[in-house]
Amino acid sequence: MTELTGEYTCKLDAKGRMVVPALLKKQIPSIEQEGLIVNRGFEKNLVIYPRSEWSKMMRQLSRLNKFKAENRNFIRKFMSGATELTLDSANRVLLPKSLMEYAEISGELMLACQFDRIEVWSKSVYLETLGEMSEDDFATLGEKVMGGLDIGDLENE
């Protein structure tokens, strides 16, 4: 599994291109060669997948029963706007305008690495989303989500 880490602030240039931060680019040399796919996220954000992770997602989606309307609707919505990204020689990537409008991205944006993918947010929306959870709420959520995990199980993976 790809293990991307970090949180990065970026700016779009006048042509709507995003410069991939140097520290993030160091994490993705092989990923860059295999390709990157950007798609809408489930919140007001975009998600960039390495091609290998996107292929895993496609295999999961292909297993859904296409005779169920909600599955077809989900696949249709999930796939709409998915676009292959190409880094130019200046480490810039052009995000599709329709996806940037969906995520309300203009000017400053945040890249938030999430294990095998990179979330792309409008900086203001990202900070607002993070600010909605107090430290106490975060501690409670951490206990609820992670409290039942046996770390010993993770060491055997």
C-alpha positions in Angstrom: 0.0 0.0 0.0 1.1 3.5 -0.8 1.9 5.5 2.4 1.6 9.2 1.6 2.0 11.7 4.5 1.8 15.4 5.1 -0.3 18.4 4.7 0.6 21.1 2.2 -0.6 24.6 1.3 -0.5 25.5 -2.4 -1.6 28.2 -4.7 -3.1 28.0 -8.2 -1.3 30.0 -10.8 -3.1 32.3 -13.3 -3.9 29.3 -15.5 -5.4 27.3 -12.7 -2.4 25.0 -12.4 -1.2 23.6 -9.0 2.5 23.2 -8.3 3.1 19.9 -6.5 5.1 20.7 -3.4 8.7 19.4 -3.4 8.3 17.3 -0.2 5.2 15.6 -1.6 6.9 15.1 -5.0 9.7 13.2 -3.2 7.1 10.7 -2.0 5.6 10.0 -5.4 8.4 9.4 -7.9 7.2 5.9 -8.9 3.6 7.0 -8.5 4.2 9.8 -11.0 5.4 7.3 -13.6 2.3 5.1 -13.2 0.0 8.1 -13.3 -2.4 10.0 -11.1 -6.2 10.2 -11.3 -8.3 13.0 -9.8 -11.9 12.6 -8.8 -14.6 14.3 -6.7 -14.5 13.4 -3.0 -17.5 12.7 -0.8 -17.2 16.2 0.8 -16.4 19.5 -0.8 -13.0 18.2 -1.9 -11.2 16.3 -4.7 -9.2 13.1 -4.3 -6.0 12.3 -6.2 -5.3 8.6 -6.5 -2.1 6.9 -7.7 -3.1 4.7 -10.8 -2.6 1.5 -8.8 -5.0 2.6 -6.0 -7.5 3.9 -8.6 -7.4 0.4 -10.3 -8.2 -1.2 -6.9 -11.2 1.2 -6.6 -12.4 0.3 -10.1 -12.2 -3.4 -9.2 -14.3 -2.8 -6.2 -16.9 -0.8 -8.2 -17.0 -3.4 -10.9 -18.2 -5.9 -8.3 -21.3 -3.9 -7.5 -24.6 -5.3 -8.7 -25.5 -3.1 -11.7 -29.1 -4.3 -11.6 -29.5 -2.1 -8.4 -30.4 1.5 -9.3 -28.5 2.9 -6.3 -25.4 1.1 -7.3 -25.6 2.5 -10.9 -26.3 6.0 -9.5 -23.3 5.8 -7.2 -21.0 4.5 -9.9 -22.2 7.2 -12.3 -21.7 10.0 -9.8 -18.4 8.6 -8.6 -17.0 8.3 -12.1 -18.2 11.6 -13.4 -15.3 14.0 -13.7 -12.5 11.4 -13.1 -9.5 12.7 -15.0 -5.9 11.5 -15.5 -3.4 14.1 -14.4 -0.1 14.8 -15.9 2.8 16.7 -14.3 4.6 19.2 -16.6 8.3 19.9 -16.5 7.7 22.5 -13.8 5.9 20.0 -11.5 2.5 21.6 -12.2 -0.8 19.9 -12.8 -3.9 21.3 -14.3 -7.0 20.3 -12.2 -10.2 20.1 -14.3 -12.4 23.3 -14.0 -15.6 21.3 -13.3 -14.0 19.5 -10.4 -12.5 22.8 -9.0 -16.0 24.3 -9.1 -17.4 21.3 -7.3 -14.8 21.6 -4.5 -15.0 25.5 -4.5 -11.3 25.6 -5.1 -9.7 28.9 -6.2 -6.5 30.6 -5.1 -5.1 28.8 -2.1 -5.7 25.1 -1.6 -4.7 22.4 0.8 -3.3 18.9 0.0 -3.9 16.4 2.8 -2.3 13.0 2.4 -4.5 10.1 3.5 -2.5 6.9 3.3 -3.0 5.9 -0.4 -4.6 9.1 -1.7 -4.3 12.9 -1.5 -7.3 15.1 -0.6 -7.4 18.4 -2.4 -9.4 21.2 -0.6 -10.0 24.8 -0.8 -7.9 26.1 2.1 -10.8 28.0 3.7 -13.2 24.9 3.4 -10.5 22.6 4.8 -9.8 24.9 7.8 -13.5 25.3 8.4 -14.0 21.5 8.3 -11.1 20.8 10.7 -12.4 23.6 13.0 -15.8 22.0 13.4 -14.3 19.4 15.7 -13.1 20.5 19.1 -10.1 18.8 20.8 -12.5 17.0 23.2 -14.6 15.8 20.2 -11.5 14.5 18.5 -10.4 12.6 21.6 -13.9 11.0 21.9 -13.9 10.1 18.2 -10.4 8.6 18.5 -11.5 6.4 21.3 -14.7 5.4 19.4 -12.9 4.7 16.1 -9.5 3.3 17.4 -10.4 2.1 20.9 -11.3 -1.4 19.9 -8.2 -2.0 17.8 -5.6 -4.5 19.1 -2.3 -3.1 18.0 -0.8 -6.6 18.2 -3.1 -7.5 15.2 -1.5 -4.7 13.2 2.0 -5.9 13.9 1.2 -9.2 12.2 0.2 -7.6 8.9 
